[in-house]
Amino acid sequence: MTVVPEIGVLALQGDVVDHMRAIEAAGARAVPVRRESELDSVDGLVIPGGESTTMSKLLTVFELFEPLAKRLDAGMPAFGSCAGMILLAGEVLDGRTDQRSFGAIPMTVRRNAFGRQVDSFESPVELTGVEGGPFHGVFIRAPWVERIGEGVEVLGRVDSGDGPAAEPGGRIVAVRAGACMATSFHPEVTPDARVHRYFVDMVRRSGAGTVE
């Protein structure tokens, strides 16, 4: 018998289809979430990449911001990639003044920290708790974590070079705090489902899912 969680992907903007494919490959059931009734039925949620200010506005337009905030406060597992990392942060640097975030992970995230679209890059990332060697990280207008608060575990860093943005040990690009995790990069655009499998295992350990 296997515990199969039902994991939602916030389907307002971003790479929803690839996240759903990766969740299925990781052994869970994937469903799109666009309304509160769909959010109520899932065991965990992926917040995909996209444009964080637009996603913030759409969450309000679709009347999902407050219900999602309540689910996160109640301990629902969540995984945010790129813009999703920004939305899970407690503080956002270089964002718009009307931009909202959930504060589910006590961290400070700098929006577009690695540069604009033309500065997108790929780099191997060693991830704590993810076996099988470095993960192929795809960074697209990616944020990084500038500061972490109490209870935040750094899962991965990437070399930031030797310029003014350099950070000893590399910039933080993957974190976990309790039931939430976040990455600066887009694991869904690769055929490697290990990051999603890590999240699915988190959801299983929370006690959620049905036995099949």
Backbone as numpy.savetxt, mean C-alpha at the origin, in Angstrom:
# Nx Ny Nz CAx CAy CAz Cx Cy Cz
-7.79 -28.31 4.23 -8.63 -27.11 4.23 -7.75 -25.86 4.23
-8.17 -24.84 3.50 -7.41 -23.60 3.37 -8.30 -22.42 3.72
-7.75 -21.48 4.47 -8.47 -20.24 4.76 -8.30 -19.29 3.58
-9.41 -18.89 2.98 -9.38 -18.02 1.81 -10.02 -16.67 2.18
-9.21 -15.63 2.37 -9.78 -14.32 2.68 -10.38 -13.68 1.43
-11.33 -12.79 1.65 -11.86 -11.96 0.57 -11.24 -10.58 0.72
-10.44 -10.19 -0.25 -9.69 -8.94 -0.17 -10.19 -7.98 -1.25
-10.56 -6.80 -0.82 -11.03 -5.79 -1.75 -9.88 -4.97 -2.32
-10.09 -4.45 -3.50 -9.18 -3.47 -4.11 -9.99 -2.20 -4.34
-9.57 -1.11 -3.73 -10.27 0.15 -3.92 -10.26 0.49 -5.40
-11.43 0.57 -6.01 -11.53 0.62 -7.47 -12.03 1.97 -7.95
-11.48 3.04 -7.38 -11.85 4.39 -7.81 -10.88 4.94 -8.85
-9.63 4.50 -8.79 -8.59 4.94 -9.72 -7.40 4.02 -9.53
-6.53 3.95 -10.53 -5.29 3.21 -10.38 -5.34 1.82 -10.99
-4.31 1.03 -10.70 -4.11 -0.26 -11.35 -4.87 -1.35 -10.61
-6.18 -1.31 -10.71 -7.05 -2.23 -9.97 -6.91 -3.65 -10.49
-6.95 -3.83 -11.80 -6.96 -5.16 -12.40 -5.72 -5.96 -12.03
-4.55 -5.34 -12.10 -3.32 -6.07 -11.79 -3.24 -6.43 -10.31
-3.73 -5.56 -9.42 -3.77 -5.91 -8.00 -4.69 -7.10 -7.77
-5.84 -7.12 -8.45 -6.76 -8.24 -8.28 -6.13 -9.54 -8.78
-5.43 -9.48 -9.91 -4.73 -10.66 -10.42 -3.72 -11.17 -9.40
-2.94 -10.25 -8.80 -1.90 -10.65 -7.85 -2.50 -11.23 -6.58
-3.62 -10.68 -6.13 -4.30 -11.20 -4.94 -4.77 -12.62 -5.18
-5.37 -12.86 -6.35 -5.82 -14.20 -6.70 -4.64 -15.17 -6.77
-3.53 -14.70 -7.34 -2.33 -15.54 -7.43 -1.77 -15.86 -6.05
-2.03 -14.98 -5.09 -1.53 -15.16 -3.72 -2.46 -16.02 -2.87
-3.56 -16.48 -3.44 -4.42 -17.43 -2.74 -5.63 -16.85 -2.05
-6.02 -15.62 -2.41 -7.21 -15.01 -1.83 -8.23 -14.74 -2.92
-9.43 -14.33 -2.51 -10.46 -13.93 -3.45 -10.45 -12.41 -3.56
-10.38 -11.88 -4.77 -10.28 -10.43 -4.97 -11.61 -9.87 -5.46
-12.00 -8.72 -4.88 -13.24 -8.06 -5.30 -12.99 -6.56 -5.40
-13.57 -5.88 -6.38 -13.44 -4.42 -6.46 -14.33 -3.76 -5.42
-13.89 -2.64 -4.87 -14.65 -1.90 -3.87 -14.86 -0.47 -4.35
-16.13 -0.12 -4.55 -16.49 1.24 -4.98 -17.55 1.88 -4.07
-18.15 1.07 -3.21 -19.22 1.60 -2.35 -19.12 0.97 -0.97
-19.81 1.58 -0.02 -19.70 1.15 1.38 -20.13 -0.29 1.57
-21.18 -0.72 0.89 -21.66 -2.10 1.06 -20.61 -3.12 0.64
-19.83 -2.79 -0.38 -18.75 -3.68 -0.81 -17.60 -3.67 0.19
-17.32 -2.52 0.76 -16.27 -2.41 1.77 -16.62 -3.24 3.00
-17.89 -3.25 3.37 -18.32 -3.95 4.58 -18.08 -5.45 4.51
-18.01 -6.01 3.29 -17.95 -7.46 3.15 -16.52 -8.02 3.07
-15.50 -7.17 2.96 -14.15 -7.68 2.72 -13.39 -7.84 4.04
-12.39 -8.74 3.99 -11.54 -9.03 5.15 -10.31 -8.12 5.20
-9.95 -7.54 4.09 -8.81 -6.64 3.99 -8.95 -5.81 2.73
-8.11 -4.80 2.59 -8.25 -3.89 1.45 -6.89 -3.49 0.90
-6.77 -3.47 -0.43 -5.61 -2.91 -1.11 -6.00 -1.53 -1.65
-5.16 -0.53 -1.34 -5.33 0.81 -1.90 -4.25 0.97 -2.96
-4.62 0.99 -4.24 -3.62 0.94 -5.31 -2.93 2.28 -5.54
-1.94 2.24 -6.41 -1.33 3.48 -6.87 -2.28 4.24 -7.76
-1.91 5.46 -8.07 -2.74 6.36 -8.86 -2.30 7.78 -8.58
-3.23 8.67 -8.44 -2.91 10.06 -8.09 -3.57 10.33 -6.74
-2.75 10.55 -5.72 -3.25 10.53 -4.34 -4.27 11.63 -4.06
-4.09 12.81 -4.65 -5.07 13.88 -4.40 -6.41 13.55 -5.06
-6.36 13.00 -6.26 -7.59 12.58 -6.94 -8.29 11.48 -6.16
-7.53 10.51 -5.67 -8.12 9.42 -4.91 -8.77 9.94 -3.63
-8.11 10.89 -2.99 -8.67 11.51 -1.78 -10.02 12.15 -2.08
-10.10 12.87 -3.19 -11.37 13.51 -3.57 -12.43 12.48 -3.91
-12.04 11.43 -4.66 -13.02 10.41 -5.05 -13.55 9.65 -3.84
-12.71 9.41 -2.85 -13.18 8.76 -1.64 -14.29 9.56 -0.97
-14.16 10.89 -1.04 -15.21 11.75 -0.48 -16.45 11.75 -1.35
-16.25 11.85 -2.67 -17.38 11.87 -3.60 -18.20 10.59 -3.50
-17.52 9.44 -3.38 -18.21 8.15 -3.30 -18.62 7.80 -1.87
-18.45 8.74 -0.96 -18.85 8.57 0.45 -18.19 7.35 1.08
-16.90 7.17 0.76 -16.15 6.04 1.27 -15.10 6.43 2.30
-14.75 7.71 2.37 -13.64 8.09 3.24 -13.93 7.74 4.69
-15.05 8.18 5.22 -15.37 7.94 6.62 -15.58 6.46 6.92
-16.35 5.72 6.09 -16.48 4.27 6.36 -15.14 3.54 6.34
-14.26 3.91 5.41 -12.96 3.26 5.34 -12.11 3.63 6.56
-12.17 4.90 6.98 -11.44 5.31 8.18 -11.88 4.50 9.39
-13.18 4.24 9.50 -13.70 3.46 10.63 -13.22 2.01 10.57
-13.20 1.42 9.37 -12.71 0.03 9.24 -11.23 -0.05 9.60
-10.45 0.93 9.17 -9.02 0.95 9.51 -8.83 1.12 11.01
-9.58 2.01 11.61 -9.49 2.22 13.06 -9.85 0.95 13.83
-10.75 0.16 13.24 -11.19 -1.08 13.89 -10.23 -2.24 13.65
-9.16 -2.00 12.88 -8.14 -3.02 12.70 -8.19 -3.80 11.41
-8.97 -3.36 10.42 -8.98 -4.07 9.15 -7.59 -4.02 8.50
-7.04 -5.14 8.06 -5.76 -5.12 7.35 -5.85 -4.33 6.05
-4.82 -3.57 5.75 -4.78 -2.78 4.51 -3.36 -2.74 3.98
-3.28 -2.70 2.65 -1.99 -2.58 1.95 -2.10 -1.44 0.95
-1.24 -0.46 1.07 -1.23 0.66 0.13 0.05 0.68 -0.67
-0.07 0.76 -2.00 1.11 0.87 -2.87 1.14 2.25 -3.51
2.29 2.90 -3.45 2.53 4.23 -4.05 1.52 5.25 -3.51
0.53 5.65 -4.28 -0.48 6.59 -3.77 -1.19 6.01 -2.56
-1.34 4.69 -2.52 -1.93 4.05 -1.36 -1.10 4.23 -0.11
0.22 4.25 -0.25 1.10 4.55 0.88 0.82 5.95 1.41
0.66 6.90 0.49 0.38 8.29 0.89 -0.94 8.37 1.65
-1.95 7.66 1.17 -3.26 7.71 1.81 -3.26 7.05 3.19
-2.36 6.13 3.45 -2.28 5.48 4.76 -1.44 6.27 5.76
-0.72 7.28 5.30 0.24 7.99 6.14 -0.43 8.92 7.15
0.31 9.18 8.23 -0.15 10.16 9.20 0.13 11.58 8.78
1.21 11.79 8.01 1.58 13.13 7.53 2.10 13.02 6.11
1.71 13.97 5.26 2.13 13.98 3.86 2.84 15.29 3.57
4.07 15.20 3.06 4.83 16.37 2.65 4.69 16.57 1.15
4.67 17.83 0.73 4.55 18.20 -0.69 3.20 17.81 -1.29
2.20 17.63 -0.46 0.85 17.37 -0.95 0.05 18.66 -1.03
-1.18 18.56 -1.51 -2.07 19.71 -1.54 -2.66 19.97 -0.16
-3.04 21.20 0.09 -3.58 21.54 1.41 -4.91 20.87 1.69
-5.66 20.51 0.63 -6.96 19.86 0.83 -6.87 18.34 0.75
-5.66 17.82 0.69 -5.47 16.38 0.58 -5.69 15.71 1.94
-6.43 14.60 1.94 -6.71 13.87 3.18 -6.01 12.52 3.17
-5.63 12.08 4.35 -5.07 10.74 4.50 -5.62 10.13 5.78
-5.45 8.82 5.91 -6.12 8.09 6.99 -5.33 8.03 8.30
-4.02 8.26 8.24 -3.23 8.19 9.46 -3.16 6.79 10.06
-3.33 5.76 9.22 -3.32 4.39 9.71 -1.92 3.90 10.06
-0.90 4.50 9.44 0.49 4.18 9.74 1.16 5.47 10.22
1.71 5.48 11.44 2.35 6.70 11.94 3.69 6.97 11.25
3.61 7.59 10.11 4.80 7.89 9.31 4.58 9.18 8.54
5.69 9.79 8.15 5.67 10.97 7.29 6.15 10.56 5.91
5.32 10.80 4.91 5.61 10.39 3.53 5.79 11.64 2.67
6.82 11.64 1.84 7.02 12.75 0.91 6.50 12.34 -0.46
5.52 13.08 -0.94 4.87 12.79 -2.22 5.83 13.09 -3.38
5.82 12.22 -4.41 6.69 12.37 -5.59 8.16 12.57 -5.21
8.58 11.91 -4.15 9.92 12.15 -3.61 11.04 11.78 -4.57
10.84 10.70 -5.35 11.87 10.26 -6.27 11.82 11.01 -7.60
10.88 11.93 -7.77 10.79 12.71 -9.00 9.49 12.48 -9.74
9.38 13.11 -10.89 8.17 13.04 -11.70 8.17 11.76 -12.55
7.22 11.68 -13.48 7.05 10.49 -14.31 8.34 10.12 -15.04
9.06 11.12 -15.55 10.28 10.85 -16.31 11.39 10.30 -15.43
11.24 10.42 -14.11 12.26 9.93 -13.19 11.93 8.53 -12.66
10.91 7.90 -13.23 10.55 6.55 -12.81 11.73 5.60 -13.04
11.84 4.59 -12.16 12.99 3.69 -12.25 12.63 2.34 -11.67
13.53 1.38 -11.85 13.35 0.04 -11.30 14.59 -0.31 -10.50
14.38 -1.01 -9.38 15.50 -1.35 -8.51 15.16 -2.57 -7.66
16.14 -3.44 -7.41 15.87 -4.56 -6.49 15.71 -4.04 -5.07
14.78 -4.65 -4.33 14.52 -4.25 -2.95 14.52 -5.50 -2.08
15.40 -5.53 -1.07 15.39 -6.60 -0.08 14.26 -6.32 0.90
13.36 -7.26 1.07 12.19 -7.07 1.91 12.21 -8.03 3.09
12.19 -7.49 4.29 12.12 -8.31 5.49 10.84 -9.12 5.50
10.96 -10.42 5.73 9.79 -11.28 5.80 9.33 -11.83 4.47
9.97 -11.41 3.39 9.61 -11.89 2.05 10.78 -12.73 1.54
10.60 -14.03 1.50 11.68 -14.92 1.09 11.80 -14.97 -0.43
12.96 -15.47 -0.88 13.15 -15.68 -2.31 14.05 -14.66 -2.97
14.77 -13.86 -2.19 15.68 -12.89 -2.77 15.03 -11.53 -2.98
15.80 -10.58 -3.53 15.28 -9.22 -3.72 14.04 -9.19 -4.60
13.14 -8.26 -4.29 11.95 -8.05 -5.10 12.24 -6.98 -6.14
11.72 -7.17 -7.35 11.94 -6.21 -8.43 10.97 -5.03 -8.24
11.49 -3.94 -7.70 10.65 -2.78 -7.41 10.52 -1.85 -8.60
9.28 -1.50 -8.95 9.00 -0.55 -10.03 8.47 0.74 -9.38
9.23 1.82 -9.52 8.92 3.09 -8.87 8.44 4.10 -9.90
7.20 4.54 -9.77 6.59 5.47 -10.73 6.07 6.69 -9.98
6.72 7.83 -10.15 6.37 9.03 -9.38 6.23 8.68 -7.91
7.22 7.96 -7.41 7.07 7.28 -6.13 7.34 8.20 -4.94
6.61 7.97 -3.85 6.94 8.62 -2.58 8.06 7.85 -1.87
8.57 8.44 -0.81 9.36 7.66 0.14 8.91 8.04 1.54
9.32 7.24 2.51 8.98 7.50 3.91 10.11 8.32 4.52
9.78 9.52 4.92 10.79 10.42 5.49 11.06 10.14 6.97
9.99 9.85 7.69 10.13 9.56 9.12 9.11 8.49 9.50
9.47 7.68 10.50 8.53 6.69 11.01 8.28 6.96 12.49
7.09 6.57 12.93 6.72 6.73 14.32 6.82 5.42 15.07
6.33 5.42 16.29 6.41 4.25 17.15 5.60 3.11 16.56
6.18 1.93 16.59 5.49 0.73 16.15 5.58 0.45 14.66
6.31 1.27 13.92 6.44 1.06 12.47 7.71 0.26 12.19
7.55 -0.84 11.48 8.68 -1.68 11.09 9.08 -1.36 9.66
10.37 -1.11 9.45 10.88 -0.88 8.10 11.10 -2.24 7.45
10.41 -2.47 6.33 10.54 -3.74 5.61 11.54 -3.66 4.48
11.76 -2.46 3.91 12.66 -2.35 2.77 13.14 -0.95 2.53
14.34 -0.85 1.98 14.94 0.42 1.60 15.51 0.30 0.19
15.73 1.44 -0.45 16.36 1.46 -1.75 17.45 2.53 -1.75
18.55 2.26 -2.45 19.68 3.19 -2.51 19.22 4.52 -3.11
19.51 5.61 -2.42 19.10 6.94 -2.90 20.25 7.71 -3.54
21.36 7.01 -3.83 22.47 7.66 -4.51 23.29 8.53 -3.57
24.08 9.43 -4.17 24.97 10.26 -3.36 24.66 11.75 -3.51
23.47 12.08 -3.99 23.08 13.48 -4.15 22.51 14.06 -2.87
21.87 15.24 -2.97 21.33 15.90 -1.78 20.20 15.11 -1.10
19.57 14.18 -1.84 18.48 13.40 -1.26 18.97 12.10 -0.62
20.29 11.90 -0.62 20.84 10.64 -0.12 20.52 10.46 1.36
20.31 9.21 1.73 20.01 8.85 3.11 20.86 7.64 3.46
21.61 7.67 4.57 22.41 6.50 4.95 21.54 5.25 5.05
21.97 4.21 4.36 21.20 2.97 4.35 20.13 2.92 3.29
19.87 4.05 2.64 18.85 4.10 1.60 17.54 4.64 2.12
16.68 5.05 1.20 15.37 5.58 1.56 14.38 4.44 1.88
13.51 4.70 2.84 12.52 3.71 3.25 11.42 3.63 2.20
11.19 2.42 1.68 10.19 2.24 0.62 9.18 1.15 0.93
9.28 0.52 2.09 8.30 -0.49 2.49 8.23 -0.53 4.00
7.01 -0.51 4.53 6.82 -0.47 5.98 5.63 -1.33 6.38
5.59 -1.62 7.68 4.42 -2.29 8.25 4.19 -1.74 9.65
2.94 -1.56 10.00 2.56 -1.15 11.35 1.26 -1.85 11.71
1.34 -2.85 12.58 0.15 -3.58 12.96 -0.47 -4.30 11.77
-1.73 -3.99 11.48 -2.45 -4.65 10.39 -2.27 -3.98 9.05
-1.47 -2.92 8.98 -1.30 -2.18 7.72 0.13 -2.27 7.22
0.26 -2.30 5.89 1.58 -2.26 5.26 1.51 -1.35 4.05
2.66 -0.90 3.59 2.69 0.01 2.45 4.03 -0.10 1.74
3.98 0.10 0.42 5.20 0.14 -0.40 5.19 1.37 -1.29
6.37 1.92 -1.53 6.50 3.03 -2.49 6.35 2.54 -3.92
6.69 1.29 -4.14 6.74 0.73 -5.49 5.45 -0.01 -5.82
5.36 -0.47 -7.06 4.16 -1.12 -7.59 4.41 -2.61 -7.77
4.16 -3.44 -6.76 4.41 -4.88 -6.94 3.46 -5.54 -7.92
2.31 -4.91 -8.15 1.29 -5.52 -9.01 1.67 -5.53 -10.48
2.65 -4.71 -10.90 2.99 -4.65 -12.32 4.03 -5.71 -12.70
4.44 -6.53 -11.73 5.35 -7.63 -12.01 4.58 -8.95 -11.87
5.12 -10.04 -12.43 4.46 -11.34 -12.26 4.73 -11.97 -10.89
5.49 -11.31 -10.05 5.90 -11.81 -8.74 4.85 -11.44 -7.70
4.18 -12.44 -7.13 3.08 -12.19 -6.18 3.52 -12.26 -4.72
4.82 -12.21 -4.45 5.28 -12.42 -3.07 4.83 -11.32 -2.11
4.79 -10.08 -2.56 4.34 -9.00 -1.67 2.85 -9.17 -1.36
2.07 -9.50 -2.36 0.64 -9.74 -2.13 0.44 -10.97 -1.26
1.29 -11.99 -1.42 1.18 -13.18 -0.57 1.49 -12.82 0.89
2.46 -11.95 1.09 2.77 -11.46 2.44 1.54 -10.80 3.04
0.85 -9.98 2.25 -0.34 -9.30 2.76 -1.48 -10.29 3.00
-1.69 -11.22 2.09 -2.73 -12.23 2.29 -2.48 -13.00 3.57
-1.22 -13.34 3.85 -0.88 -14.03 5.09 -1.20 -13.15 6.31
-0.96 -11.83 6.20 -1.34 -10.92 7.27 -2.84 -10.99 7.54
-3.61 -11.00 6.47 -5.07 -11.06 6.62 -5.49 -12.38 7.27
-4.88 -13.47 6.85 -5.17 -14.78 7.46 -4.84 -14.76 8.96
-3.69 -14.19 9.31 -3.31 -14.17 10.71 -4.21 -13.29 11.55
-4.95 -12.39 10.90 -5.90 -11.56 11.64 -7.16 -12.36 12.03
-7.26 -13.58 11.50 -8.41 -14.43 11.80 -9.53 -14.32 10.80
-9.30 -13.59 9.71 -10.34 -13.40 8.70 -10.27 -14.47 7.62
-11.38 -14.62 6.91 -11.41 -15.55 5.79 -12.36 -16.70 6.05
-12.66 -17.43 5.00 -13.52 -18.61 5.09 -12.71 -19.85 4.77
-13.08 -20.97 5.37 -12.36 -22.23 5.16 -12.96 -22.94 3.95
-12.09 -23.31 3.01 -12.56 -24.02 1.83 -11.80 -25.33 1.68
